[in-house]
Structure formats: C-alpha cells, structure tokens
Amino acid sequence: MCDPTTLMIMNIGVQAIGASSKSNAEAAAMRGNAEMADMQAALDDERAADAIVRGGERIFVRRLTQAQIRGRQKAVLAARGLSISEGSAFDILEDTDYLAEIDVNTIQTNAEREAWGFRSRAKVSRFRAGQLRKGIPSTLMLGQVQALGGLVSGGAQLFGGGSSSVASGSAVSVGGGG
C-alpha cells in the first residue's frame, strides 16, 4: 500500500487535473452553445427573408383578386348600361381599388414586421455567440488558475503546513516576555 505522502501527492494531482478538465469541458460547452446561437441566427435570417417573400406572394394574390373583382364589377355595371368612367359606377371601382391598396399596404407592413422580428432575434443570437466565445479564454484561464492553486495549496500542506511546529502549536515566541 502507498504511504500517506504518496497518496497526498496523487490526490493533489488528481484535483489539479480535475480543475483543468472541468474548465476544458465548460469551454467546449461554450463553443457548442456559440455554434448553436450562430445556427439560430442563420435560421432567423432565412425566416426573415422568407417572411418578405411570403408577403410579396400575398400581395400578388391580393392584387390578382382585386383585378378579378374589378373585372366582375365592370361587367355587372356595363351589363346594366352604366358608364364606368364617371359617376357612381366610377366611384365603386375607385373604392374597390382603394380598399385593395389598403390590404396590400397591410400585407407589406405585416411582412416587414415579421422579418424585423426574425432579424432582431438573429442579432441577439449573434451577440450571445460572441459573448460565449469571448468567455472561453477566461474559463480556460480560471481552470488553470484553480489547478495551480490546488497544486500550491496541496504542496503547502504536504511540505509545510501539516507537520511544522507552527501548525502544531509549538511555535517559539520571538522577542518578548519569555
């Protein structure tokens, strides 16, 4: 079996390795989380672009529907013998166009707001990724400092603290009474 000094040295070494390994694992987790945040940002950028495209498609469909409605209105008004270039018939067509434009503007605004939300989320994800990456060196350094601190502390216990006369309470008083 090993003597107590050897066991203490082994314990000090294992603690130092443990502190270093822990900080390495934390740094690896931070790298992984930063990569995930980057992927989330890229996905949100794609979602923002998709929101604009979908908005454009909805606008196209709304304008196509508007043209169909306007065509039917013209046909009905003309079938009744009304002039569509003036008067109430003209007003009906103008109102239909106006309401369709309001719908188009609403669709456009909603698409832009949705895209803005995704772009904002992407910015936050990129910021988070950057902060995680900035923290990796200090996490690794902390692990090294903890490992070194464990070695120093263990060495002090092994070579100075555990068996010295000061630690055992039998220190000699210097300069005084006697």
Summary of the structure (lengths in Angstrom):
residues: 178
radius of gyration: 38.1
end to end distance: 45.6
largest distance: 130.1
contacts: 474
relative contact order: 0.16
helix: 87%
strand: 0%
